Amino acid sequence: MTGIIDVGGGMRGIYGAGVLDRCLDDGVSLDYCCGVSAGSANMCAYLAGQRGRNYRYYHDYSFRKEYMSVDNLRRKGAYLDLHYVYATLSNSDGEDPLDYEAMMRNPAQLVVVATDAKTNAPKYFTKQDFGPDRYEVIKASCTIPIVCNTTLVGGREYFDGGLTDPLPIEKALADGCGKVVVILTRPVDYVPDRSGERMAPLIDRLMKKYPASARSVFTRHDVYVKQLERCLELQKEGKVLIVAPDDTCGVDTLKRTPETLDALYRKGYEDGGKIAGFHRNRKM
């Protein structure tokens, strides 16, 4: 079984959108699809065969004040309105709906990674946790602490999956993948800067209600580095293919312009051409 992981990364997720659109164009159908944060939304549209849909969400809709804005923060207490993204736009009566039936018909497994806000344990959702116009699990995976309010699924509160399992290679292997494509949204040699330290004043507020998750903001980068080292080892053995940009074109988690987003998408589309050959060589 060949799997694919998209680690997300806010607006940098448009790189993964380009990679997955290239897979659709090349007729590459993976057996196991795992998404973290924005990567989970990318995977859903990929499984539904909706080429170009992810591009529109990053390149077009993200500039609307309803999507992310100070106005959202003032009125709703969250800079990024995930309900607007994954309900108002995505529902069957929305402007750009996810083809839920096509996603469910696709035989590939889907895993969406989120983090339990209270226990700080990773939670792995599957297709069974979706329903028509019920995309709470995507919201949960994308719920960036401080930027977003927690997302409720089944009565529990969740944060972004990147807090606890930012690069879930061990999960993919444990679930039976013999080979795995890993989509990163930063260069392979990127050195995490422990951004949680810069956010300390804001994290103090998070600590009062969600202490376990607040602490993980400081440690997630170390987890990512260890997981990436594991992927690099497996790549030498031919079991992993890492697809990553040589630079992010100026795009970051919440930072973007139409021009930089388009440039990063095109990088992803070009780099995604490596996957067809890796997938065809299915000796593992």
Phi, psi and omega in degrees: 000131178255129181247169175218138179239132173243115187280353180070209182130039180062228183294339176294346179299347178294338174297313177298326177300319177294318178300313184288327174296324177295321176299318178297317180294327181271000180071029181271117178246111180274156185274336189216122185237122183238127181236139176242132177055230181301337178296334178291320177294320176303316183295323181296315179293325177298313180294331178279353180072025184266077181299134177088345182295315180298321179303315182297322182294322178280309191281327185255301190288333186294347180269359176280142181295334178293334182282300176211133182185162173295329177298319175301316182299318181290318186272327187242354180078011180216129180294319181255120182265096183289335176295320178298317184289311190253017171221295182305314179276324193267340183293167185301333178259013182274179183291326184216072189291147169286135177280085185301316183296320179294320178300317183288329178289332180299128185287350181294146173287148176233130176234128179243123186264128174226178181232127176294120187296329183276316185264344185061033176260143176293145177236130183249103178276157178230184179302331181295344180268359177264168171199168178304122182059028176235090185244032181300329183292328175292316178303315181301314182297332185262004187281091180288125178304143179077313179289328182234156167285159177298156178251132179270129172224119180060032178083000178248151181265141182228152171242179179308136179296337181293347178293324188243330180218070187293336180220081193284058180292321181293326176297316180297318179294317180295331180277001172110006179286131174268334177223147184219131169270131180243116177265113173263160177241013169229160176303152182301327183271012178298133179254113180303143184255015180051057185299341178303329180294325179288337184263013187310315180301320179288325181292333176303322178292320179294324184299328185295324184254329183228067186300321182295314179292324179298318179295326183290341176300328181277340187251347186300327181294323178294322177297315180301316181299317180295320180292322178294320177300320177297317179296321179295322176297314181292330177295323177297331180272359180081010182265345181228142170241117177267125177246115186214149179285152174282339168201166186262009174060022180089000179274139173224190188311311180239003184259129181193160165226161178303323183290317181289324177297315180297319180296319181289323175301316182295325174298315180298318181298316180294313182293333179295346178295346180285341192285324183303314180295319178297320182289323180295327180278079188257054181279339184285000000 
